[in-house]
Amino acid sequence: MEGYNTTIEYKGASFMVQTQDKGPAFNYVESLIYLAGRVIASKRLSYSDQLNQPNLKEIIQNLVEELHADVLDEIVEGKYDKFLE
């Protein structure tokens, strides 16, 4: 399953967001938000209630895309500004 890595410049800082599926043993997708090389936050979406769906791969890919986009939006909306101080 493909994940995403995006670096976004915001208020003079470079945030890096890495989003991926953690696999069948965990049943969630996760975004890690990095600033200056360290993890400052993480966000997860579970898909354990979807495990029996025939289109599970598509569901997981959609969750990865959705979570990644949401975290990027949160950065530019200022949710992680407290880490800039």
Phi, psi and omega per residue, in radians:
M1 nan 2.327 -3.123
E2 -1.365 2.425 3.039
G3 -1.945 -3.095 -3.104
Y4 -2.283 2.479 3.005
N5 -2.262 2.170 -3.132
T6 -2.386 2.334 3.000
T7 -1.825 2.288 -3.120
I8 -2.216 2.256 3.087
E9 -1.530 2.228 -3.105
Y10 -2.600 2.150 3.129
K11 0.892 0.699 3.085
G12 1.395 0.097 3.139
A13 -2.066 2.684 3.096
S14 -1.852 1.950 3.031
F15 -1.665 2.436 3.047
M16 -2.063 2.284 3.140
V17 -2.052 2.214 3.127
Q18 -2.121 2.121 -3.105
T19 -2.190 2.334 3.140
Q20 -2.749 2.852 3.019
D21 -1.407 2.313 -3.139
K22 -1.483 -0.111 3.007
G23 1.724 3.020 -3.039
P24 -1.105 -0.436 3.125
A25 -1.251 -0.378 -3.064
F26 -1.982 -0.590 3.102
N27 1.087 0.730 3.006
Y28 -2.654 2.780 2.983
V29 -1.832 2.628 -3.030
E30 -2.425 2.435 2.972
S31 -1.949 2.320 3.009
L32 -1.920 2.324 -3.136
I33 -1.927 2.120 -3.101
Y34 -1.921 2.534 2.993
L35 -2.462 2.200 -3.119
A36 0.952 0.680 3.035
G37 1.412 0.050 3.109
R38 -2.157 2.613 3.125
V39 -1.276 2.169 3.110
I40 -1.835 -0.328 3.140
A41 -2.893 2.841 3.023
S42 -2.486 2.771 -3.134
K43 -2.538 2.427 -3.071
R44 -2.268 2.619 2.974
L45 -2.244 2.154 3.136
S46 -1.471 2.568 3.004
Y47 -2.208 0.392 -3.112
S48 -1.076 -0.473 3.107
D49 -1.396 -0.037 -3.101
Q50 -1.948 0.070 -2.977
L51 -1.029 -0.475 -3.109
N52 -1.607 0.077 -3.130
Q53 -1.321 2.388 -3.125
P54 -1.154 -0.416 -3.130
N55 -1.812 0.669 -3.066
L56 -1.000 -0.721 3.138
K57 -1.036 -0.737 3.123
E58 -1.156 -0.725 3.106
I59 -1.041 -0.815 -3.131
I60 -1.102 -0.782 3.136
Q61 -1.058 -0.715 3.101
N62 -1.122 -0.693 3.104
L63 -1.130 -0.717 3.107
V64 -1.058 -0.838 -3.138
E65 -1.097 -0.772 -3.127
E66 -1.101 -0.832 -3.120
L67 -1.122 -0.748 -3.136
H68 -1.060 -0.825 3.133
A69 -1.104 -0.715 3.135
D70 -1.077 -0.758 -3.130
V71 -1.157 -0.725 3.087
L72 -1.058 -0.720 3.083
D73 -1.089 -0.735 3.137
E74 -1.065 -0.628 3.122
I75 -1.079 -0.896 -3.086
V76 -1.301 -0.251 3.032
E77 -1.496 -0.079 3.051
G78 1.623 0.173 -3.101
K79 -1.041 -0.531 -3.072
Y80 -1.879 0.284 3.137
D81 -1.022 -0.535 -3.112
K82 -1.048 -0.376 3.123
F83 -1.458 -0.129 3.133
L84 -1.510 -0.252 -3.061
E85 -1.412 nan nan
